Amino acid sequence: MGKSAERCPYCGSHVPVVKTDTVPALPDENYKGNKIGAMRYQRLLCPVCGRRGDRMVLLGITRWEGMEPE
C-alpha cells in the first residue's frame, strides 16, 4: 500500500489515494500571488470501511534561484 496522509473520518484508518488526475492550470491562475502550475484531483478509498473521498491539491510553479520568472 502507498503513502497515506489522510485518515478516514469514519473509522480512523489510513486512506491511500487510488486515482490521481492532473490538470494544467490556466496561465493567470494564482493562489495568494503565487502562480499555480496544475491542479491534482485525487480519489481516496478507505480499505477498511470503503468510504470514498475526493481531494484537490494545488501544485505551484517552482522558483529557481538565478532564473527569471515567466
C-alpha positions in Angstrom: 0.0 0.0 0.0 1.3 3.5 -0.8 1.7 6.5 1.4 -1.4 8.0 3.0 -1.5 11.4 4.7 -5.2 11.2 5.3 -7.3 9.3 7.8 -10.8 8.1 7.3 -13.2 10.3 9.3 -15.5 7.3 9.9 -13.2 4.5 11.1 -9.8 6.3 11.5 -7.8 4.0 9.1 -5.1 5.4 6.9 -6.6 6.1 3.5 -4.5 5.8 0.3 -5.0 7.6 -3.0 -6.4 5.2 -5.6 -6.5 7.5 -8.6 -4.9 10.9 -9.5 -5.7 13.2 -12.4 -3.6 16.2 -13.0 -4.9 19.2 -15.0 -2.8 22.1 -16.1 -3.8 25.5 -14.6 -4.8 28.4 -16.7 -1.9 30.8 -17.4 -3.0 33.5 -14.9 -4.3 31.3 -12.1 -2.7 32.0 -8.8 -3.1 31.5 -5.0 -2.1 34.4 -2.8 0.1 35.8 -5.5 1.9 32.5 -6.3 1.4 31.0 -9.8 -0.3 27.7 -10.0 1.2 25.2 -12.4 -1.5 22.5 -12.2 -4.4 21.1 -10.1 -4.3 17.5 -9.0 -7.6 15.7 -8.3 -7.2 12.7 -6.0 -9.7 9.9 -5.3 -9.3 8.3 -1.9 -10.8 5.0 -0.8 -10.7 3.6 2.7 -9.5 0.0 2.6 -11.4 -0.8 5.9 -14.9 0.6 5.6 -15.0 1.5 1.9 -15.8 5.2 2.2 -14.7 7.4 -0.7 -13.3 10.9 -0.7 -12.1 13.5 -3.2 -9.2 15.9 -2.7 -7.9 18.7 -4.8 -4.2 19.7 -4.5 -2.7 22.9 -6.0 0.7 22.5 -7.5 2.7 25.6 -7.5 5.4 26.6 -10.0 8.9 26.1 -8.6 11.0 29.3 -8.4 14.7 28.6 -9.1 17.4 30.8 -7.8 19.0 32.9 -10.5 16.2 32.2 -13.0 13.9 35.0 -14.3 10.2 34.5 -13.7 8.0 33.9 -16.7 
